[in-house]
């Protein structure tokens, strides 16, 4: 993204807008960059070629205000949010 974002849901929205459901539903482990300008996630090897083809096609359009690329080096990521409480009753 060219601007910082404040909710990872914007990344999910972009992915689900362009990807078939069978690919978008299999995206795992999404985490945002520390500076909120992007996110990393896992795409299955089976889906990778189609995933890259779809976003390569979109990158050629002027309306694309985002960039999708294969991660060559893992950027600094935000810590995963944890759900509250340990549930220790006793």
Phi and psi in degrees as a GROMACS rama.xvg file:
@    title "Ramachandran Plot"
@    xaxis  label "Phi"
@    yaxis  label "Psi"
@TYPE xy
-84.641  -19.588  UNK-2
-123.905  153.057  UNK-3
-65.5242  149.712  UNK-4
-124.848  163.116  UNK-5
-119.972  6.41046  UNK-6
-147.859  131.846  UNK-7
-65.3188  -15.0703  UNK-8
-62.1145  -26.4226  UNK-9
-63.7995  -35.3766  UNK-10
-68.1084  -46.2257  UNK-11
-58.56  -40.5245  UNK-12
-62.6482  -42.0993  UNK-13
-62.4404  -47.3105  UNK-14
-62.5516  -44.6183  UNK-15
-72.9987  -22.4189  UNK-16
-69.4124  -34.5023  UNK-17
-106.711  -23.6092  UNK-18
-97.0496  148.456  UNK-19
-63.9462  151.219  UNK-20
-55.6599  -38.2872  UNK-21
-65.1081  -22.5302  UNK-22
-90.4255  -48.27  UNK-23
-62.6016  -33.4015  UNK-24
-70.6233  -16.8604  UNK-25
-99.407  5.61595  UNK-26
-73.9083  132  UNK-27
-128.383  157.433  UNK-28
64.3398  34.9039  UNK-29
-71.3515  131.807  UNK-30
-140.598  143.909  UNK-31
-86.0202  153.956  UNK-32
-67.0912  152.75  UNK-33
-56.3715  -37.0708  UNK-34
-86.7305  6.61245  UNK-35
60.1576  31.3267  UNK-36
-107.375  1.78469  UNK-37
-175.585  -175.178  UNK-38
-149.925  154.883  UNK-39
-114.357  147.839  UNK-40
-160.182  164.913  UNK-41
-99.7487  135.7  UNK-42
-119.974  135.266  UNK-43
-63.8519  149.861  UNK-44
-57.0497  -37.3261  UNK-45
-60.587  -34.6062  UNK-46
-96.0019  -10.7097  UNK-47
-59.0774  -47.0076  UNK-48
-61.4667  -46.2484  UNK-49
-64.9461  -42.8518  UNK-50
-55.057  -50.8958  UNK-51
-65.5251  -39.0024  UNK-52
-61.4015  -43.2079  UNK-53
-61.0483  -47.9261  UNK-54
-78.2948  -22.9627  UNK-55
-66.3471  -40.6654  UNK-56
-63.2331  -44.4333  UNK-57
-66.9488  -33.0012  UNK-58
-62.7024  -25.0226  UNK-59
-77.2387  -6.65837  UNK-60
-94.9024  142.932  UNK-61
-67.4865  -22.6095  UNK-62
-78.3365  -11.3051  UNK-63
-74.1695  115.747  UNK-64
-105.829  27.1129  UNK-65
-146.386  166.117  UNK-66
-133.757  135.592  UNK-67
-118.863  128.468  UNK-68
-148.594  158.748  UNK-69
-71.5613  134.498  UNK-70
-76.2514  121.394  UNK-71
-95.4225  -28.0678  UNK-72
-141.47  132.776  UNK-73
-69.3319  119.915  UNK-74
-75.6902  170.905  UNK-75
-69.2522  127.35  UNK-76
-113.634  153.166  UNK-77
-68.9621  150.424  UNK-78
-65.3067  146.725  UNK-79
-69.0145  139.427  UNK-80
-69.9085  139.896  UNK-81
-108.418  148.712  UNK-82
-79.655  145.836  UNK-83
-68.326  161.77  UNK-84
68.738  148.014  UNK-85
-105.7  -11.0572  UNK-86
70.1571  24.6124  UNK-87
-77.3492  103.259  UNK-88
-100.854  67.7437  UNK-89
